[in-house]
Amino acid sequence: MPAAPGHAPLRPGPRKIISWNLLRRTGATVDALEALIAQEKPDLLLMQEATVDITELQVRVGGHYAWAPLPRRIHGLAMWSPTPWPRPPEVVTLPSGALIDRVCQILDLGTFGVANVHLSHGQVLNRRQLRRIAQHLPVRAAVLGDYNIVGPALLPGFHDVGPRHPTHAMVDLVPLRLDRCLVRGLTCRGQAVLPRGASDHRPIVVHLEPGNPQGKREPLHARLAAFRDRAEDLRKRAPLKDMAAAIARRRRGAARPSRES
């Protein structure tokens, strides 16, 4: 249900953005989202694995909502904002996987663009999908969501500013940082992870504003954090080289009772 175009004034200061994979059907509910909005007061809420039931959120809390279901699936991507958007989010078709056709939502906030993503499990394919998304983004942009990526994202021109803490536990044992935020031409003023609730993913929070024009060198502390993150990712990749396949098998197993998922 796309929102009608609006004319919200551009405002200074960082935008608070939350991204959360809800876990379709058995995960986070509209009640949980209503409570999250009341507590965190985000400027933009991005959701993955949102079903048609989540459209009730707009009835509960007002604001503006857009849903982009994945082809032939009961779930998809969704966005909510308390204020109007300059125009409805664009839906971009991504390179397809063997099991699921993927899309992403791209929203123009006026000062920068935001992509809401739920990428495939294949570690080559999901990086191809990221490069496709980057082609549709303005110079200043952020890509948030469930990346399903193990290791560095390898998206030229973008750097990772999201929380460094794990956001998902594969088979409730192996912690993974699947939910991320990559930016270009933006500065992150803060980031955090929140309790996961009924979902199998923890929400991530970032505070973004325009800055760091393309080509400008990152501050030393940011480059050191990125280096440490890459080193940690590489350290984990050796014992987890089959992680993507294991995640895919687990999710196929969970969906097996129903062909609609």
Buried (B, 14 or more C-beta within 10 A) or exposed (E): EBBEEEEBEEEEEBBBBBBBBBBBBEBBBBEBBBEBBEEBEBBBBBBBBBBEEBBBBBEEBEBBBBBBBBEEBBBBBBBBBBEBBEEBBBBBEBBEBEEBBBBBBBBBBEBBBBBBBBBBBBBEBBBBBBEBBBEEBEEBBBBBBBBBBBBBBEBEBBBBBBBEEBBBBBEEEBEBBBBBBBBBBBBBBEBBBBEBBEBBBBBBBBBBBBBBEEEEEBEEEBEEBBEEBEEEBEEBBEEBEEBBEBBBEBBEEBBEEEEEB
